[in-house]
Amino acid sequence: MRILFFGDYSNLHACLARELRSRGHDVTVISDGGRYMNTHTDILLDREPGKLGAVRYLFRLFNLIPTLKDYDVVQLINPHFLSLRPGKIKYFFDILKRNNRSVFLTLAGDDYHFVKACLDGSTFRFSEFMVGNTLTEFEKISHRAKDWTAPGMKEFDDYINSNIDGAMAVLPEYDMAARPLLGNKVAFTNIPVDLSGLTAEPLDISGKINLFIGMREGMEIQKGTARLLAICRKLEKEMPDRCSVTCVRNLPLNEYLARMKESHIVLDQLYSYSPGTNGFQAMALGKVAGTGAQPEFYEYLGEPDRGAIIPLSPLVSDEGWEERLRQLILHPEQLQPMADEGRRIVSTHNDVRTVADKFENHWRKILS
């Protein structure tokens, strides 16, 4: 098949593209390279700031989009796959739809319906926008949910959903929000991880336990990493002979993973039901991940909760998570069994070969 991945988040599409090429498919990736992450892209499409950047971006799109034709599958990373207002995205979407055999949607990141589910008080117990019936600090400061649910957003997302051939949910929460709207158009696939370059080494617990946090500039409150860092710094001050903290910001992916290899516990995010790419990569490297691991995550996998993941969430106080980490630092013999189980989960459910099978099967099912 000829496959076009349009847009990318955290190397998701680029990872799939490598595997699919190895199977004989003709695959092209268009993305911004993850900006500072410097992930692989065949066609770099990024938008520079300012009016001149906007003009250049539009000029590039007017020249590029009409050339993207005769693909069997166009896979969009999100309904908002371009850095444009919805009306302009719709114009380019229609060209892609007209010039290619099919258009599929990767359910990842925010859109109107996902954010609406985060706010409805029944789909999720918490999200980065609300915990129970209370707005989060992030939403109070940013009003991001208000932006996603602004007039016109629903109409645009409904238009995209009505005109795609199928969709792939890479996390349970995306499936939970989208399935009532899209039904059998949706397949749950999981996030792909290329295990070939991520080797799990036994944890050395003879010295200090290293707590690792990767920051994305501007997302410290949204992901809860600022709170997690404060907890870690407090523990480091309390037990300087037993633990240390590594905090990195905006590193290219390869450098980031190299730094992560030096750690024991990787603290990922506070407001997710499931691990994201960062958490899965940590587990693949044989680290203990502190990230989303709600019961729904294990239910979607068909796995029991064997305690591999520190199930971070805002439903537990910062003091509660501080004590959980303190006990792991004081009793590091607990870490290796957790790390081994985490690696098994990723190997079973996130191996890029397994996830690519699910994408292929869904494409073929819909196209047949």
MOLINVEN-V439035 format. One record per helix or strand. SS is the DSSP state (h for helix, s for strand). FROM is the first residue (numbers start at 1). TO is the last residue. If there is no record, write none. Layout:
((SS;FROM;TO) (SS;FROM;TO))
This chain:
((s;2;6) (h;12;22) (s;26;31) (h;35;37) (s;43;44) (h;50;67) (s;73;76) (h;86;99) (s;103;107) (h;112;119) (s;126;126) (s;130;131) (s;134;135) (h;137;142) (h;144;148) (h;153;163) (s;166;169) (h;172;185) (s;186;188) (s;193;193) (h;195;197) (s;209;215) (h;225;238) (s;243;249) (h;253;260) (s;265;267) (h;277;284) (s;288;291) (h;295;301) (s;310;311) (h;318;330) (h;333;349) (s;351;351) (h;352;367))
